[in-house]
Amino acid sequence: MMQVVRKFAGTVLPGIVKPLRVLWNEVIGFMFLVLGVIFGFSAWRKYKEFNGDFASLLLLIMAGFFVVLMIGYGLSSFLRARRIGRG
């Protein structure tokens, strides 16, 4: 009986886990891209409000950093999902 269960798990589970991993990476990638766009609008507002002092420069740099970080992680997650899907 245990051999049947092991054979079933070894045959069926990889076929279920792989699409779930792809879907998970795509959902996470989408969420981070959305966060990147939101931070992008915030960075654009900070750029428009920039008046040359150190505080506004620091806010602009931080907003830009988070835009690059979120969009980079989102794209990385989509590429990882593609790599998992092909492999």
RAFEN-V808926 format. One line per field, one symbol per residue. burial: I if it has 16 or more other C-alpha atoms within 10 Angstrom, else O. A space follows every 50 residues. Layout:
burial->???
//
This chain:
burial->OOOOOOOOOOOOOOOOOOOOOIOOIIIIIIIIIOIIIOIIOIIOOIIOOO OOOOOOOOIIOOIIOIIOOIIOIIIOIIIIIOOOOOO
//
